[in-house]
Amino acid sequence: MAESVSSGVYLEQVNQVRLQITQIGERVLREPAQQLSREEILSAKIQELIEHMRETMRNAPGVGLAAPQVGIPLQVAVIEDREEYHKKLTPAQLSESLGSYWRTTQVSNSLKAA
C-alpha cells in the first residue's frame, strides 16, 4: 500500500458507516487510483472500507460505488445487482446482465480463494 494509504490518511473516514459521496469536479475523481494487492484487499481495513462502501451504495441508492467516489483513491468497487432490479428487464437483457454478473463473481471469488 502507498504510504498515504497505510498511514490512514485516505482511510480515516472509513469509521463512518455512510461515507460522503464526492461531487463532480473533485480532484480524486480525475486522478489514477492505486491498485491493491490481494493481501491488501483482504486486510481488515480494506474489508471495513468495502462494508462501509456497500452501506453507502445502498443508502444512495445505487448498484455500484467505487472508492474514488467516496474520496479514497484506491481501485476498489462494490457492485450489487438485486433481484428487484431485474423485474423490468426483457429475457435478453436479463441474460446479458447475468453473464456480466457471472464474470464479476468469478473475479471476486478468485480474490477470496486461498
N, C-alpha and C positions, 0 to 999 in steps of 0.2 A: 504494500500500500504506500502511496505517496506520503511524505512527511506530514503534509497538512491534513490528510485523512487519518493517519494513525494517531496524530496528536489530538484528534477530535474536533478540530476547528470546523469542519463541514458537518460533522455528525452530532454536534452539540444540541441541535434542535430535535434529535430523534426521541428525546424523552417526552415530547408532545405526542399524544395519541393521534390527533388530527394535525398533520403538517400543513403549513401555509403554502398554497399553490402560487408559484411565481407568475408574474404578468408578462405579456408580450413586450419585447424590447429589453428585458433584463439580461445582463451580460452572461449569466450561467447558461442561458438557452442558446447562445451563439458560439460558445467555446466547446472544444472537444472534451468529452467526458472520459474519465480514467477507466481503463479496463481493469477488472479484478481477476485474481487467480481463483482457482477452485477453493483453496484454503480460505481465502479472504471472504468468498461468498458464503462459506459455511461457518464463518466466525459468528460469535454471539452478537456482536454489534451490528453486522450487516443483516443477520436474521431478524434482529429487532427492527432495523430500518424497514425491511420488507414487510413485516407485520403492520407497522405504522403506515406505510405507503398503501397497503391493502385497505385499511380502515379509512384513510383519507380518500382513496378512489371511490369506495362505496358511498361515502358521505357526499361526494361531489355532485351528483353521481357520475360514474363513468365505467368504462370497460377496460381501461388501461391507464397506467401512470408510470412515467419514467422519473428516475431520481433527479435529473436536472429540472424537472417541472416543480419540484419542491425545494429547489435551490442547492442540491447536492450534486456536484459534477462527477458522478460515477455511472458506469454502464450497467445499471440495474433497472429493471422494469417489472411491474406486476400487471398481469392480464387476467381478466375473469370473464368468461363467456357463460352467463347464466341461462338456464332453460327459458325463462320468460322473454329473453331477447330473441328467441327463435320462433316465437308464436306467429309473427307476421312474415316469416320467410317462406319463399316458394321451396319445393323439394330440391331444385337445382342450387339455390342459394344456400340451403342447409347443408347439402353435400359438400359444397365448396368450403363452407365455414368449418365443418367437421374435419375436413382434410387439413386445413390450416391449424386447427386445434391439435390434431394428432402430431403434426410436425413440431409444434411448440412444446407439447407434452414430452416428446422424445428428447428434446434438448434439455428441458427441465429435469427429467428423470436421469439423464446422463450425468448431471451435476450432483445428483443425490446418491448415485451409485458409489459403493465403497471402493 
